[in-house]
Amino acid sequence: GKPVFVIHRTPEMITSAQNGDKETLPDPAKDADRVKKPEFLVLLAVCTHLGCVPQPIGTGNFGGFLCPCHGSHYDTSGRIRQGPAPRNLEVPHYEFKDEKTLVIGKALS
């Protein structure tokens, strides 16, 4: 029931995200801990400041997402880098069922 970003990252985006691991971040997290396959980034498209929907990747500083409401900038791993948002964009539960199928969310029992 929430908007989701599914990004097929370029090699440059992956390198940028991995280089961000070396930075001092407001909400530290390694890129490798936020993705299951480096080429795919899956995030809830909900700003952690006030719940706005950020603009797509490439619109913010650091090559990532921008929430224009209050100026939060996220990098190519969805980590907060600048602005009032207190946390990184959330990574939902997801899995790759096979090479062509991505399942987001947990199945209800």
N, C-alpha and C positions, 0 to 999 in steps of 0.2 A: 503494500500500500504506500510505499515511499518511492520518490524518483531515484533512479540509479544511473550512475555513469559506468559504462563498460568501454574502456579505452584500449585499443590495440596500439601499444606504444612502439615508437620507432627506436632504433638503436640509440639515437641521440637522446631521446627521452629517458631511456633506461640508464644511460651513462650519467645524465644529469641527476636522476634520482639517487643513484648509487654514490655520486659525489656528495650529495646532500647528507649522506650518512656521517660525513666528517665534520659537518657544521654543528654549532651549538643551536639546538632547536627548542622552541617553547614547550613542545610535547614530543620528547625524543622517541624515535622509532626507526629501526633500520628498514630500508626498502624491502629487503628479502623477507622480513617478517610480515609485510603488508600484501605480498603477492604470492600466488601459488606457481605461476609461470611468469618470468620477468616481462614477457611481451604483452601480458594482459593485466590491466589494473581495473579492479571492480570496487566501486565506492558508493555509499549512499550520497546522493546529490543534495545534501542538507547541511548548510553552514552550521557549525557548532556554536556560533555566537547567538543568533536569534532565530535560526531555522529557515532562513531564506534559501533559495536555490541558486548556487553559484553559476556563473557563466562557464561555458565549456573550456576544456584544456587549451592553453595557448593564449588566454586572455589576461592572465595575471602576470605579475612579476615572477621570476623563477621558472618561466615556461609553463606554469600550471594554471590553476583555476582562480577566478576572481569573484568575490561576493561584493557586488557594487553597492549594496545597501549601506555598508559601514566600512568597506575597504579591507576586508580580510583577503590575503593572498596565500594560496596553497601551491606547493611545488608539484612536480610530475609524479610524486608518490602520494599526493593528497595530504601532505603534512603542512600544518600551519607554519608560515614563515614570517608573516607581517600582518599587523592589524589586531583587532580586538578579540577574534575567535580564540577560545581557551584551549581547544583540542584539535587534533587532526580530523579530517573527514573520516567517518566511520567505515570500516571494512565489514560488509555483511557476511554472514555465513554463505559460502558458495562452494561449488565443486564442479570439476569438469567430468561429466558423465562419460564422455568419449571425446575424440578429437574435434567433433563438430557441435557438441552440446554442452552448454553452460547452464547449471541449475543454481538459482539464487534463492536463498532462504532454506529453512529446515522443513522437511515434510511433517505434516501433522499426523500423529498416531491415532 
